[in-house]
Amino acid sequence: MKRLLIPAVCVLAVACTSRGHLYDSATPLAVRMARSEIARNPSPTTLDGIPAGKIKWNYTTGLELLAIADAGEACDIPEFTAYADRYFDTIVQPDGSVLTYRKSKYNLDHVCPGRALFGLYDRTGDAHYKMVLDTLFAQLQEQPRNADGGFWHKEVYPHQMWLDGLYMAEPFYAEYAVRYLSGAEYEKAVDDIVNQFVVVAAHTYDPATGLYRHAYDDSREMFWCDKATGQSAHAWGRAMGWYAMAIVETLQYLGVNDTTRPMVEILNHIYEVLPKYADPATGMWYQVLDQPGREGNYLESTASAMFVYAMLKGVRLGYLPAETGLGARRLYEKFVDRFVKENPDGTITLTDCCSVAGLGGKGMRSGTFEYYISEPVIDNDCKGVGPFIWASLEFARAKGRL
């Protein structure tokens, strides 16, 4: 196979094999997607559609940059790590402050981008990165909670737990605990982390479908919630994708033991139920997860990428049965066939991404079926690109290519 070596800001053009499948390439699609994104966004500060000249401490940017840095480490491409570092060097100030971040907002989304700073601190030893990690940990220690200990998603969303929030907070919380806590303090943190997964499962579980709803309001006051259960109206695909990823990425730090066993059980339940809601033709999942095939619903790539990635990683790390590995690899291939497009310039594109969806807020987002399918559908959303890069790395590992 012929490969062209060119700078990171350019495109890596790779000829497909005789079968013509993108996933058969000797170059992991993680590398091709990272190079494509760098070509589209020469400055990492413009990821997620942020205008040039602006900068934002943003979970979407942080998510994708962490994935790009992971691809760089796995594939020995230092310019990927350097690309991610440029963003954090721009936004993290020498005194340990972070541009556009305010702890007082108690927004779980703002914890997520800090995950990349663990590796940056390891590589540089620069104290101001550790100061940011400490600040984000302090936010979690002070985060408003419900009576059962569940974190509020944001201070401006009182009493609400969203499945999204488990990904935003818990992998960071777990890595910080493993690195910097010990003894009773560590054990307390682990108990708290596991409790977040357990309480959100209890409150969002829908026995009629076996799925987990997007969110719940412990106060039962929000217009979007059921007044008896507090639950939102539907299981949204990406919300459950966040939840599945959160479990595997938290367990990679905490390991499997008696304390974390409930997380493993939740993960296995998710993958027992998900096939019932997949599109029979493609194996992929819908924007409104609990309404497969309903008119107006569509196959959505960010949720599907998250499910495929979490399954591949869950199998590799032993959280899911080993015999499901072949099925996980086949789902990755189906994902690429359905959602990944090769462009004339050699870049690749991730299609059919829900741009954004939530509940309440200024837009009075209702959580109805009609609401979810009305949100914009775009290409190359960070929330899909990051999980796709990770899924591609997992696939390459499973195929013995890394």
Buried (B, 14 or more C-beta within 10 A) or exposed (E): EEEEEEEBEBBBBBEEEEEEEBBBBEBBBBBBBBBBBBBBBEBBBBBBEBEEEEBBBBBBBBBBBBBBBBBBBBBEBEBBBBBBBBBBBEBBEEEBBBEEBEBEEBBBBBBBBBBBBBBBBEEEEBEBBBBBBEBBBEBBEEBEBBEBEBBBBBEEBBBBBBBBBBBBBBBBBBBBBBEBBEEEEEEEBBEBBBBBBBBBBEBBBBEEBBBBBBBBBBEBEBEBBEEEBBBBBBBBBBBBBBBBBBBBBBBBBBEEEEBBEBBBEBBBBBBEBBEEBBBEEBBBBBBBBBBBEEEEBBBBBBBBBBBBBBBBBBBBBEBBEEEBBEBBBEBBBBBBBBBBBBEEEBBBBBBBBBBBBBBBEEEEBBBBBEBBBEBEBBBBBBBBBBBBBBBBBBBBBBEEEB
